[in-house]
Amino acid sequence: MQSSDTPTLYEWVGGIESLSRLTRRFYEHVHEDPVLQPVFAHMDSAHSEHVAAFPAEVPGGPASYSESHGGHPHMIQKHLDRHLTQEMRRRWVELLLATADELGMPDDPEFRSALVGYPEWGSRLAVINSQPGASADHHAPMPKWGWGEVKGPYRG
Ligand code: HEM
C-alpha cells in the first residue's frame, strides 16, 4: 500500500547516478544496434549526460530538465519528423530494459512493472510525435510517473 514513506521511483532506482549509468550504457548499445544506429547517428556521446535529467525528473527527481533543458516541449521537438517506426520503438524499449538488467537495477516486481510502463507509453508518444505533420505543444507539461497500481515496493 502507498503511504507517505513510500519512496519515489527516482529514489528507488538510485537517483541521478543510477540513471546516468543507464542512459550512458543504453546509448552505447544503441550505437551498436543495426536498427537504431542510423536513427541516433548524429547524437554525440556527451549528450547522454543531460538526457538523464529527463528520466530523472519524470519519476520524482529534481526538475533540472524543465529548468535548464527546455522541458517536455524541447524533448518532443527532438522527435519531430524522425519517422520512427514500430520496429525502432520496440528495439528501443527492449534495449533499455536489457540495459537495466545488465546494470543490476532493482528487479522487484513492483519497480519493474513501473519501469516497463513508462517507456512503453513514452515510446509510443515518440512514434506519434515523429510522424509527418506532428508538432510540439509549447506548453506540454512534464509527464510524472509513479508506482501505478502496485502503489509501492513489496512489503510481504
Ligand atoms: C519514453 C520514451 C522516450 C523518452 C523519455 C525520450 C527522451 C528523449 C530525450 C530527453 C532526448 C534528448 C532531448 C535533448 O536533447 O534535450 C531525446 C532525443 C531523441 N530521441 Fe527520444 N525519447 C523516448 C523515445 C524515443 C524512441 C522510441 C526513439 C527512437 C526509436 C527516440 C529517438 C530519439 C532521437 C533520434 C533523439 C535525438 C537524438 C539527437 O540528438 O540526435 N526516442 N529523446
Backbone and ligand atoms as CSV (ligand in chain L), in Angstrom:
chain,resi,resn,atom,element,x,y,z
A,1,MET,N,N,0.851,-1.197,0.000
A,1,MET,CA,C,0.000,0.000,0.000
A,1,MET,C,C,0.888,1.250,0.000
A,2,GLN,N,N,0.454,2.301,-0.751
A,2,GLN,CA,C,1.262,3.509,-0.848
A,2,GLN,C,C,1.006,4.396,0.365
A,3,SER,N,N,2.086,4.944,0.970
A,3,SER,CA,C,1.898,5.838,2.119
A,3,SER,C,C,2.934,6.947,2.027
A,4,SER,N,N,2.941,7.832,3.040
A,4,SER,CA,C,3.823,8.999,2.940
A,4,SER,C,C,5.301,8.596,2.960
A,5,ASP,N,N,5.620,7.394,3.472
A,5,ASP,CA,C,7.031,6.997,3.467
A,5,ASP,C,C,7.392,6.135,2.253
A,6,THR,N,N,6.469,6.042,1.278
A,6,THR,CA,C,6.784,5.294,0.054
A,6,THR,C,C,7.827,6.079,-0.736
A,7,PRO,N,N,8.960,5.442,-1.077
A,7,PRO,CA,C,9.967,6.181,-1.863
A,7,PRO,C,C,9.447,6.500,-3.253
A,8,THR,N,N,9.954,7.576,-3.849
A,8,THR,CA,C,9.634,7.821,-5.264
A,8,THR,C,C,10.394,6.784,-6.096
A,9,LEU,N,N,9.968,6.613,-7.334
A,9,LEU,CA,C,10.703,5.707,-8.228
A,9,LEU,C,C,12.136,6.207,-8.409
A,10,TYR,N,N,12.303,7.528,-8.402
A,10,TYR,CA,C,13.627,8.130,-8.550
A,10,TYR,C,C,14.541,7.688,-7.396
A,11,GLU,N,N,14.005,7.724,-6.187
A,11,GLU,CA,C,14.801,7.292,-5.034
A,11,GLU,C,C,15.075,5.786,-5.116
A,12,TRP,N,N,14.044,5.036,-5.506
A,12,TRP,CA,C,14.156,3.578,-5.517
A,12,TRP,C,C,15.218,3.106,-6.513
A,13,VAL,N,N,15.316,3.811,-7.627
A,13,VAL,CA,C,16.246,3.366,-8.666
A,13,VAL,C,C,17.697,3.756,-8.345
A,14,GLY,N,N,17.876,4.689,-7.391
A,14,GLY,CA,C,19.234,5.090,-7.025
A,14,GLY,C,C,19.631,6.469,-7.523
A,15,GLY,N,N,18.624,7.287,-7.872
A,15,GLY,CA,C,18.900,8.695,-8.174
A,15,GLY,C,C,19.634,8.918,-9.482
A,16,ILE,N,N,20.195,10.112,-9.605
A,16,ILE,CA,C,20.771,10.553,-10.888
A,16,ILE,C,C,21.988,9.711,-11.298
A,17,GLU,N,N,22.777,9.232,-10.304
A,17,GLU,CA,C,23.961,8.428,-10.667
A,17,GLU,C,C,23.513,7.179,-11.419
A,18,SER,N,N,22.476,6.541,-10.882
A,18,SER,CA,C,21.988,5.311,-11.481
A,18,SER,C,C,21.383,5.570,-12.868
A,19,LEU,N,N,20.639,6.666,-13.004
A,19,LEU,CA,C,20.014,6.969,-14.302
A,19,LEU,C,C,21.053,7.407,-15.331
A,20,SER,N,N,22.107,8.075,-14.872
A,20,SER,CA,C,23.177,8.458,-15.807
A,20,SER,C,C,23.896,7.212,-16.309
A,21,ARG,N,N,24.127,6.253,-15.398
A,21,ARG,CA,C,24.746,4.980,-15.824
A,21,ARG,C,C,23.873,4.284,-16.855
A,22,LEU,N,N,22.574,4.303,-16.588
A,22,LEU,CA,C,21.630,3.644,-17.503
A,22,LEU,C,C,21.650,4.296,-18.882
A,23,THR,N,N,21.545,5.621,-18.932
A,23,THR,CA,C,21.481,6.271,-20.253
A,23,THR,C,C,22.815,6.114,-20.997
A,24,ARG,N,N,23.932,6.217,-20.250
A,24,ARG,CA,C,25.245,6.091,-20.902
A,24,ARG,C,C,25.392,4.717,-21.575
A,25,ARG,N,N,25.090,3.673,-20.811
A,25,ARG,CA,C,25.241,2.303,-21.338
A,25,ARG,C,C,24.209,2.029,-22.443
A,26,PHE,N,N,23.002,2.554,-22.230
A,26,PHE,CA,C,21.942,2.373,-23.231
A,26,PHE,C,C,22.385,2.941,-24.582
A,27,TYR,N,N,22.918,4.161,-24.581
A,27,TYR,CA,C,23.320,4.753,-25.865
A,27,TYR,C,C,24.520,4.029,-26.469
A,28,GLU,N,N,25.374,3.425,-25.621
A,28,GLU,CA,C,26.445,2.590,-26.186
A,28,GLU,C,C,25.825,1.445,-26.979
A,29,HIS,N,N,24.816,0.810,-26.398
A,29,HIS,CA,C,24.148,-0.299,-27.107
A,29,HIS,C,C,23.445,0.206,-28.361
A,30,VAL,N,N,22.786,1.354,-28.234
A,30,VAL,CA,C,22.068,1.929,-29.382
A,30,VAL,C,C,23.019,2.120,-30.563
A,31,HIS,N,N,24.225,2.601,-30.265
A,31,HIS,CA,C,25.179,2.874,-31.353
A,31,HIS,C,C,25.737,1.604,-31.983
A,32,GLU,N,N,25.495,0.453,-31.337
A,32,GLU,CA,C,25.948,-0.824,-31.924
A,32,GLU,C,C,24.789,-1.583,-32.558
A,33,ASP,N,N,23.599,-1.036,-32.471
A,33,ASP,CA,C,22.413,-1.771,-32.917
A,33,ASP,C,C,22.077,-1.425,-34.373
A,34,PRO,N,N,21.915,-2.453,-35.228
A,34,PRO,CA,C,21.695,-2.158,-36.652
A,34,PRO,C,C,20.407,-1.371,-36.930
A,35,VAL,N,N,19.367,-1.579,-36.113
A,35,VAL,CA,C,18.099,-0.855,-36.352
A,35,VAL,C,C,18.209,0.590,-35.850
A,36,LEU,N,N,18.828,0.787,-34.684
A,36,LEU,CA,C,18.800,2.120,-34.054
A,36,LEU,C,C,20.012,2.994,-34.392
A,37,GLN,N,N,21.114,2.375,-34.784
A,37,GLN,CA,C,22.325,3.170,-35.040
A,37,GLN,C,C,22.063,4.329,-36.012
A,38,PRO,N,N,21.375,4.063,-37.156
A,38,PRO,CA,C,21.166,5.188,-38.080
A,38,PRO,C,C,20.285,6.298,-37.494
A,39,VAL,N,N,19.368,5.917,-36.601
A,39,VAL,CA,C,18.441,6.900,-36.014
A,39,VAL,C,C,19.196,7.869,-35.089
A,40,PHE,N,N,20.210,7.339,-34.405
A,40,PHE,CA,C,20.946,8.144,-33.421
A,40,PHE,C,C,22.342,8.523,-33.914
A,41,ALA,N,N,22.562,8.386,-35.229
A,41,ALA,CA,C,23.915,8.576,-35.769
A,41,ALA,C,C,24.504,9.945,-35.450
A,42,HIS,N,N,23.648,10.971,-35.297
A,42,HIS,CA,C,24.180,12.333,-35.098
A,42,HIS,C,C,24.194,12.756,-33.639
A,43,MET,N,N,23.910,11.806,-32.760
A,43,MET,CA,C,23.889,12.166,-31.332
A,43,MET,C,C,25.287,11.965,-30.761
A,44,ASP,N,N,25.858,13.016,-30.152
A,44,ASP,CA,C,27.200,12.817,-29.605
A,44,ASP,C,C,27.106,12.226,-28.200
A,45,SER,N,N,28.166,11.511,-27.798
A,45,SER,CA,C,28.055,10.693,-26.589
A,45,SER,C,C,27.934,11.539,-25.317
A,46,ALA,N,N,28.460,12.772,-25.330
A,46,ALA,CA,C,28.352,13.635,-24.151
A,46,ALA,C,C,26.881,13.955,-23.844
A,47,HIS,N,N,26.060,13.809,-24.871
A,47,HIS,CA,C,24.644,14.114,-24.770
A,47,HIS,C,C,23.929,13.304,-23.689
A,48,SER,N,N,24.385,12.069,-23.490
A,48,SER,CA,C,23.673,11.191,-22.561
A,48,SER,C,C,23.657,11.776,-21.148
A,49,GLU,N,N,24.617,12.658,-20.846
A,49,GLU,CA,C,24.651,13.256,-19.511
A,49,GLU,C,C,23.396,14.089,-19.243
A,50,HIS,N,N,23.082,15.020,-20.172
A,50,HIS,CA,C,21.913,15.844,-19.873
A,50,HIS,C,C,20.608,15.126,-20.197
A,51,VAL,N,N,20.681,14.081,-21.059
A,51,VAL,CA,C,19.470,13.305,-21.324
A,51,VAL,C,C,18.976,12.632,-20.046
A,52,ALA,N,N,19.883,12.225,-19.166
A,52,ALA,CA,C,19.488,11.543,-17.927
A,52,ALA,C,C,18.618,12.440,-17.050
A,53,ALA,N,N,18.738,13.763,-17.221
A,53,ALA,CA,C,17.916,14.679,-16.420
A,53,ALA,C,C,16.429,14.478,-16.714
A,54,PHE,N,N,16.116,13.990,-17.923
A,54,PHE,CA,C,14.701,13.795,-18.263
A,54,PHE,C,C,14.097,12.605,-17.513
A,55,PRO,N,N,14.677,11.387,-17.687
A,55,PRO,CA,C,14.135,10.266,-16.909
A,55,PRO,C,C,14.350,10.410,-15.402
A,56,ALA,N,N,15.103,11.413,-14.965
A,56,ALA,CA,C,15.203,11.681,-13.525
A,56,ALA,C,C,13.994,12.483,-13.044
A,57,GLU,N,N,13.600,13.437,-13.862
A,57,GLU,CA,C,12.506,14.334,-13.436
A,57,GLU,C,C,11.145,13.614,-13.450
A,58,VAL,N,N,10.940,12.775,-14.453
A,58,VAL,CA,C,9.632,12.118,-14.618
A,58,VAL,C,C,9.240,11.295,-13.375
A,59,PRO,N,N,10.151,10.467,-12.819
A,59,PRO,CA,C,9.744,9.641,-11.668
A,59,PRO,C,C,9.956,10.298,-10.307
A,60,GLY,N,N,10.008,11.642,-10.269
A,60,GLY,CA,C,10.024,12.313,-8.965
A,60,GLY,C,C,11.355,12.916,-8.575
A,61,GLY,N,N,12.322,12.989,-9.493
A,61,GLY,CA,C,13.619,13.604,-9.192
A,61,GLY,C,C,13.587,15.110,-9.410
A,62,PRO,N,N,14.751,15.766,-9.307
A,62,PRO,CA,C,14.795,17.222,-9.456
A,62,PRO,C,C,14.333,17.684,-10.839
A,63,ALA,N,N,13.831,18.918,-10.888
A,63,ALA,CA,C,13.234,19.438,-12.132
A,63,ALA,C,C,14.275,20.086,-13.023
A,64,SER,N,N,15.470,19.514,-13.106
A,64,SER,CA,C,16.529,20.220,-13.843
A,64,SER,C,C,16.310,20.201,-15.355
A,65,TYR,N,N,15.653,19.169,-15.903
A,65,TYR,CA,C,15.405,19.203,-17.350
A,65,TYR,C,C,14.440,20.343,-17.682
A,66,SER,N,N,13.422,20.518,-16.844
A,66,SER,CA,C,12.469,21.619,-17.079
A,66,SER,C,C,13.156,22.968,-16.916
A,67,GLU,N,N,14.033,23.062,-15.909
A,67,GLU,CA,C,14.642,24.358,-15.615
A,67,GLU,C,C,15.765,24.721,-16.584
A,68,SER,N,N,16.538,23.720,-17.025
A,68,SER,CA,C,17.745,24.041,-17.807
A,68,SER,C,C,17.776,23.497,-19.224
A,69,HIS,N,N,16.875,22.586,-19.577
A,69,HIS,CA,C,16.995,21.960,-20.903
A,69,HIS,C,C,15.738,22.080,-21.753
A,70,GLY,N,N,14.852,22.974,-21.397
A,70,GLY,CA,C,13.712,23.245,-22.277
A,70,GLY,C,C,12.451,22.447,-21.982
A,71,GLY,N,N,12.518,21.570,-20.976
A,71,GLY,CA,C,11.295,20.860,-20.548
A,71,GLY,C,C,10.733,19.922,-21.609
A,72,HIS,N,N,9.508,19.488,-21.371
A,72,HIS,CA,C,8.877,18.500,-22.243
A,72,HIS,C,C,8.765,18.980,-23.694
A,73,PRO,N,N,8.422,20.272,-23.948
A,73,PRO,CA,C,8.322,20.712,-25.344
A,73,PRO,C,C,9.630,20.495,-26.112
A,74,HIS,N,N,10.767,20.743,-25.450
A,74,HIS,CA,C,12.061,20.569,-26.122
A,74,HIS,C,C,12.285,19.089,-26.456
A,75,MET,N,N,11.947,18.223,-25.508
A,75,MET,CA,C,12.110,16.781,-25.744
A,75,MET,C,C,11.235,16.337,-26.908
A,76,ILE,N,N,9.985,16.795,-26.942
A,76,ILE,CA,C,9.091,16.408,-28.045
A,76,ILE,C,C,9.693,16.857,-29.375
A,77,GLN,N,N,10.213,18.086,-29.380
A,77,GLN,CA,C,10.788,18.636,-30.619
A,77,GLN,C,C,11.890,17.759,-31.200
A,78,LYS,N,N,12.653,17.121,-30.304
A,78,LYS,CA,C,13.751,16.258,-30.751
A,78,LYS,C,C,13.247,15.059,-31.550
A,79,HIS,N,N,11.963,14.743,-31.437
A,79,HIS,CA,C,11.407,13.574,-32.134
A,79,HIS,C,C,10.648,13.939,-33.414
A,80,LEU,N,N,10.414,15.246,-33.612
A,80,LEU,CA,C,9.625,15.656,-34.780
A,80,LEU,C,C,10.318,15.249,-36.083
A,81,ASP,N,N,9.500,14.760,-37.025
A,81,ASP,CA,C,9.976,14.402,-38.375
A,81,ASP,C,C,11.051,13.321,-38.405
A,82,ARG,N,N,11.142,12.512,-37.366
A,82,ARG,CA,C,12.138,11.431,-37.363
A,82,ARG,C,C,11.598,10.164,-38.023
A,83,HIS,N,N,10.294,10.126,-38.304
A,83,HIS,CA,C,9.677,8.962,-38.979
A,83,HIS,C,C,10.002,7.664,-38.251
A,84,LEU,N,N,9.843,7.659,-36.945
A,84,LEU,CA,C,10.146,6.447,-36.169
A,84,LEU,C,C,9.111,5.372,-36.478
A,85,THR,N,N,9.577,4.130,-36.539
A,85,THR,CA,C,8.684,3.007,-36.841
A,85,THR,C,C,8.453,2.184,-35.575
A,86,GLN,N,N,7.467,1.289,-35.642
A,86,GLN,CA,C,7.224,0.402,-34.503
A,86,GLN,C,C,8.424,-0.521,-34.282
A,87,GLU,N,N,9.077,-0.910,-35.360
A,87,GLU,CA,C,10.262,-1.771,-35.188
A,87,GLU,C,C,11.340,-1.036,-34.375
A,88,MET,N,N,11.565,0.241,-34.701
A,88,MET,CA,C,12.566,1.026,-33.955
A,88,MET,C,C,12.136,1.176,-32.496
A,89,ARG,N,N,10.856,1.458,-32.318
A,89,ARG,CA,C,10.334,1.670,-30.962
A,89,ARG,C,C,10.503,0.417,-30.111
A,90,ARG,N,N,10.137,-0.731,-30.676
A,90,ARG,CA,C,10.244,-1.991,-29.921
A,90,ARG,C,C,11.694,-2.278,-29.553
A,91,ARG,N,N,12.575,-2.040,-30.491
A,91,ARG,CA,C,14.003,-2.286,-30.247
A,91,ARG,C,C,14.505,-1.369,-29.137
A,92,TRP,N,N,14.078,-0.105,-29.186
A,92,TRP,CA,C,14.472,0.902,-28.185
A,92,TRP,C,C,14.050,0.438,-26.781
A,93,VAL,N,N,12.807,-0.020,-26.664
A,93,VAL,CA,C,12.297,-0.464,-25.352
A,93,VAL,C,C,13.053,-1.715,-24.896
A,94,GLU,N,N,13.244,-2.664,-25.825
A,94,GLU,CA,C,13.970,-3.912,-25.478
A,94,GLU,C,C,15.371,-3.606,-24.964
A,95,LEU,N,N,16.068,-2.716,-25.679
A,95,LEU,CA,C,17.447,-2.398,-25.291
A,95,LEU,C,C,17.499,-1.696,-23.939
A,96,LEU,N,N,16.536,-0.824,-23.701
A,96,LEU,CA,C,16.512,-0.105,-22.424
A,96,LEU,C,C,16.310,-1.083,-21.263
A,97,LEU,N,N,15.362,-1.993,-21.416
A,97,LEU,CA,C,15.082,-2.941,-20.331
A,97,LEU,C,C,16.233,-3.931,-20.165
A,98,ALA,N,N,16.858,-4.330,-21.274
A,98,ALA,CA,C,18.014,-5.235,-21.187
A,98,ALA,C,C,19.171,-4.533,-20.468
A,99,THR,N,N,19.317,-3.214,-20.704
A,99,THR,CA,C,20.395,-2.469,-20.045
A,99,THR,C,C,20.120,-2.361,-18.542
A,100,ALA,N,N,18.860,-2.193,-18.176
A,100,ALA,CA,C,18.511,-2.152,-16.741
A,100,ALA,C,C,18.903,-3.469,-16.074
A,101,ASP,N,N,18.693,-4.599,-16.762
A,101,ASP,CA,C,19.108,-5.907,-16.221
A,101,ASP,C,C,20.626,-5.991,-16.126
A,102,GLU,N,N,21.271,-5.597,-17.212
A,102,GLU,CA,C,22.739,-5.673,-17.261
A,102,GLU,C,C,23.368,-4.902,-16.099
A,103,LEU,N,N,22.793,-3.745,-15.756
A,103,LEU,CA,C,23.373,-2.901,-14.709
A,103,LEU,C,C,22.874,-3.276,-13.312
A,104,GLY,N,N,22.063,-4.308,-13.233
A,104,GLY,CA,C,21.599,-4.769,-11.926
A,104,GLY,C,C,20.670,-3.792,-11.235
A,105,MET,N,N,19.846,-3.106,-12.007
A,105,MET,CA,C,18.883,-2.198,-11.382
A,105,MET,C,C,17.874,-3.006,-10.561
A,106,PRO,N,N,17.194,-2.359,-9.613
A,106,PRO,CA,C,16.248,-3.110,-8.783
A,106,PRO,C,C,15.332,-3.968,-9.658
A,107,ASP,N,N,15.110,-5.214,-9.239
A,107,ASP,CA,C,14.297,-6.094,-10.091
A,107,ASP,C,C,13.073,-6.622,-9.356
A,108,ASP,N,N,12.668,-5.908,-8.306
A,108,ASP,CA,C,11.435,-6.302,-7.627
A,108,ASP,C,C,10.262,-6.087,-8.589
A,109,PRO,N,N,9.231,-6.940,-8.492
A,109,PRO,CA,C,8.114,-6.876,-9.434
A,109,PRO,C,C,7.450,-5.504,-9.495
A,110,GLU,N,N,7.349,-4.827,-8.341
A,110,GLU,CA,C,6.658,-3.538,-8.315
A,110,GLU,C,C,7.424,-2.494,-9.132
A,111,PHE,N,N,8.742,-2.409,-8.884
A,111,PHE,CA,C,9.537,-1.434,-9.634
A,111,PHE,C,C,9.538,-1.769,-11.120
A,112,ARG,N,N,9.697,-3.062,-11.439
A,112,ARG,CA,C,9.809,-3.423,-12.854
A,112,ARG,C,C,8.506,-3.186,-13.623
A,113,SER,N,N,7.375,-3.319,-12.937
A,113,SER,CA,C,6.129,-3.046,-13.677
A,113,SER,C,C,6.030,-1.556,-13.993
A,114,ALA,N,N,6.506,-0.699,-13.066
A,114,ALA,CA,C,6.503,0.747,-13.341
A,114,ALA,C,C,7.529,1.069,-14.426
A,115,LEU,N,N,8.677,0.381,-14.375
A,115,LEU,CA,C,9.740,0.649,-15.352
A,115,LEU,C,C,9.313,0.252,-16.764
A,116,VAL,N,N,8.578,-0.819,-16.900
A,116,VAL,CA,C,8.096,-1.227,-18.224
A,116,VAL,C,C,7.048,-0.237,-18.731
A,117,GLY,N,N,6.193,0.217,-17.808
A,117,GLY,CA,C,5.068,1.071,-18.218
A,117,GLY,C,C,5.511,2.384,-18.835
A,118,TYR,N,N,6.496,3.035,-18.227
A,118,TYR,CA,C,6.849,4.367,-18.714
A,118,TYR,C,C,7.440,4.356,-20.130
A,119,PRO,N,N,8.475,3.532,-20.407
A,119,PRO,CA,C,8.997,3.529,-21.785
A,119,PRO,C,C,8.000,3.000,-22.804
A,120,GLU,N,N,7.140,2.094,-22.387
A,120,GLU,CA,C,6.129,1.595,-23.329
A,120,GLU,C,C,5.209,2.749,-23.741
A,121,TRP,N,N,4.792,3.543,-22.769
A,121,TRP,CA,C,3.912,4.692,-23.022
A,121,TRP,C,C,4.658,5.783,-23.805
A,122,GLY,N,N,5.830,6.175,-23.252
A,122,GLY,CA,C,6.558,7.302,-23.844
A,122,GLY,C,C,7.052,7.015,-25.247
A,123,SER,N,N,7.448,5.769,-25.500
A,123,SER,CA,C,7.975,5.455,-26.836
A,123,SER,C,C,6.860,5.509,-27.875
A,124,ARG,N,N,5.642,5.185,-27.458
A,124,ARG,CA,C,4.513,5.276,-28.396
A,124,ARG,C,C,4.217,6.750,-28.716
A,125,LEU,N,N,4.365,7.613,-27.699
A,125,LEU,CA,C,4.210,9.056,-27.976
A,125,LEU,C,C,5.308,9.537,-28.911
A,126,ALA,N,N,6.535,9.019,-28.701
A,126,ALA,CA,C,7.652,9.436,-29.566
A,126,ALA,C,C,7.354,9.078,-31.021
A,127,VAL,N,N,6.799,7.874,-31.252
A,127,VAL,CA,C,6.463,7.471,-32.624
A,127,VAL,C,C,5.396,8.416,-33.188
A,128,ILE,N,N,4.370,8.698,-32.409
A,128,ILE,CA,C,3.297,9.598,-32.877
A,128,ILE,C,C,3.884,10.979,-33.208
A,129,ASN,N,N,4.728,11.491,-32.302
A,129,ASN,CA,C,5.292,12.832,-32.498
A,129,ASN,C,C,6.296,12.898,-33.649
A,130,SER,N,N,6.758,11.730,-34.102
A,130,SER,CA,C,7.780,11.724,-35.158
A,130,SER,C,C,7.170,11.662,-36.556
A,131,GLN,N,N,5.842,11.542,-36.638
A,131,GLN,CA,C,5.206,11.373,-37.950
A,131,GLN,C,C,5.045,12.731,-38.651
A,132,PRO,N,N,4.943,12.713,-39.979
A,132,PRO,CA,C,4.794,13.980,-40.706
A,132,PRO,C,C,3.581,14.766,-40.209
A,133,GLY,N,N,3.747,16.048,-40.025
A,133,GLY,CA,C,2.626,16.904,-39.623
A,133,GLY,C,C,2.482,17.066,-38.121
A,134,ALA,N,N,3.169,16.245,-37.324
A,134,ALA,CA,C,3.053,16.381,-35.854
A,134,ALA,C,C,3.788,17.649,-35.419
A,135,SER,N,N,3.329,18.255,-34.321
A,135,SER,CA,C,4.022,19.443,-33.820
A,135,SER,C,C,4.093,19.359,-32.306
A,136,ALA,N,N,4.985,20.170,-31.733
A,136,ALA,CA,C,5.155,20.138,-30.275
A,136,ALA,C,C,4.272,21.186,-29.634
A,137,ASP,N,N,3.536,20.793,-28.606
A,137,ASP,CA,C,2.761,21.741,-27.811
A,137,ASP,C,C,3.751,22.474,-26.898
A,138,HIS,N,N,3.841,23.801,-27.072
A,138,HIS,CA,C,4.859,24.555,-26.326
A,138,HIS,C,C,4.573,24.644,-24.836
A,139,HIS,N,N,3.405,24.143,-24.436
A,139,HIS,CA,C,3.080,24.152,-23.004
A,139,HIS,C,C,2.950,22.734,-22.456
A,140,ALA,N,N,3.421,21.750,-23.219
A,140,ALA,CA,C,3.256,20.353,-22.776
A,140,ALA,C,C,3.864,20.165,-21.389
A,141,PRO,N,N,3.065,19.725,-20.407
A,141,PRO,CA,C,3.618,19.545,-19.067
A,141,PRO,C,C,4.540,18.334,-18.997
A,142,MET,N,N,5.481,18.370,-18.074
A,142,MET,CA,C,6.369,17.232,-17.876
A,142,MET,C,C,5.551,16.037,-17.383
A,143,PRO,N,N,5.679,14.863,-18.034
A,143,PRO,CA,C,4.940,13.709,-17.513
A,143,PRO,C,C,5.469,13.328,-16.125
A,144,LYS,N,N,4.596,12.779,-15.317
A,144,LYS,CA,C,5.001,12.298,-13.988
A,144,LYS,C,C,4.665,10.821,-13.916
A,145,TRP,N,N,5.578,10.027,-13.424
A,145,TRP,CA,C,5.334,8.581,-13.368
A,145,TRP,C,C,5.586,8.075,-11.960
A,146,GLY,N,N,4.646,7.267,-11.454
A,146,GLY,CA,C,4.796,6.717,-10.105
A,146,GLY,C,C,4.682,5.202,-10.128
A,147,TRP,N,N,4.352,4.638,-8.993
A,147,TRP,CA,C,4.325,3.183,-8.843
A,147,TRP,C,C,3.123,2.550,-9.558
A,148,GLY,N,N,2.122,3.375,-9.911
A,148,GLY,CA,C,0.956,2.832,-10.610
A,148,GLY,C,C,0.100,1.978,-9.690
A,149,GLU,N,N,-0.543,0.992,-10.255
A,149,GLU,CA,C,-1.496,0.192,-9.490
A,149,GLU,C,C,-0.868,-0.555,-8.323
A,150,VAL,N,N,0.439,-0.843,-8.395
A,150,VAL,CA,C,1.050,-1.614,-7.309
A,150,VAL,C,C,1.313,-0.746,-6.072
A,151,LYS,N,N,1.287,0.582,-6.256
A,151,LYS,CA,C,1.301,1.571,-5.155
A,151,LYS,C,C,2.579,1.649,-4.320
A,152,GLY,N,N,3.555,0.801,-4.545
A,152,GLY,CA,C,4.777,0.914,-3.757
A,152,GLY,C,C,5.524,-0.393,-3.749
A,153,PRO,N,N,6.727,-0.398,-3.127
A,153,PRO,CA,C,7.540,-1.616,-3.144
A,153,PRO,C,C,6.914,-2.749,-2.332
A,154,TYR,N,N,7.414,-3.950,-2.581
A,154,TYR,CA,C,6.928,-5.173,-1.920
A,154,TYR,C,C,7.080,-5.074,-0.404
A,155,ARG,N,N,6.028,-5.410,0.319
A,155,ARG,CA,C,6.098,-5.367,1.784
A,155,ARG,C,C,5.803,-6.716,2.413
A,156,GLY,N,N,5.726,-7.730,1.614
A,156,GLY,CA,C,5.486,-9.085,2.165
A,156,GLY,C,C,4.071,-9.276,2.464
L,1,HEM,C1,C,9.842,7.213,-23.016
L,1,HEM,C2,C,10.285,7.402,-24.264
L,1,HEM,C3,C,11.296,8.432,-24.665
L,1,HEM,C4,C,11.847,9.449,-23.933
L,1,HEM,C5,C,11.567,9.836,-22.491
L,1,HEM,C6,C,12.788,10.134,-24.782
L,1,HEM,C7,C,13.554,11.209,-24.388
L,1,HEM,C8,C,14.453,11.860,-25.178
L,1,HEM,C9,C,15.290,12.949,-24.740
L,1,HEM,C10,C,15.302,13.528,-23.324
L,1,HEM,C11,C,16.021,13.346,-25.795
L,1,HEM,C12,C,17.087,14.443,-25.818
L,1,HEM,C13,C,16.493,15.779,-25.856
L,1,HEM,C14,C,17.548,16.848,-25.640
L,1,HEM,O1,O,18.470,16.949,-26.446
L,1,HEM,O2,O,17.430,17.576,-24.642
L,1,HEM,C15,C,15.660,12.509,-26.913
L,1,HEM,C16,C,16.198,12.611,-28.169
L,1,HEM,C17,C,15.977,11.699,-29.167
L,1,HEM,N1,N,15.183,10.595,-29.112
L,1,HEM,FE1,FE,13.954,10.092,-27.605
L,1,HEM,N2,N,12.805,9.534,-26.020
L,1,HEM,C18,C,11.922,8.487,-25.982
L,1,HEM,C19,C,11.688,7.587,-27.003
L,1,HEM,C20,C,12.387,7.525,-28.170
L,1,HEM,C21,C,12.295,6.456,-29.147
L,1,HEM,C22,C,11.399,5.219,-29.001
L,1,HEM,C23,C,13.156,6.773,-30.163
L,1,HEM,C24,C,13.505,6.014,-31.403
L,1,HEM,C25,C,13.297,4.717,-31.603
L,1,HEM,C26,C,13.760,8.053,-29.825
L,1,HEM,C27,C,14.639,8.750,-30.626
L,1,HEM,C28,C,15.269,9.917,-30.296
L,1,HEM,C29,C,16.181,10.632,-31.171
L,1,HEM,C30,C,16.574,10.209,-32.584
L,1,HEM,C31,C,16.629,11.759,-30.458
L,1,HEM,C32,C,17.577,12.840,-30.941
L,1,HEM,C33,C,18.998,12.413,-30.744
L,1,HEM,C34,C,19.977,13.501,-31.227
L,1,HEM,O3,O,20.176,14.481,-30.510
L,1,HEM,O4,O,20.467,13.344,-32.343
L,1,HEM,N3,N,13.276,8.472,-28.618
L,1,HEM,N4,N,14.704,11.617,-26.508
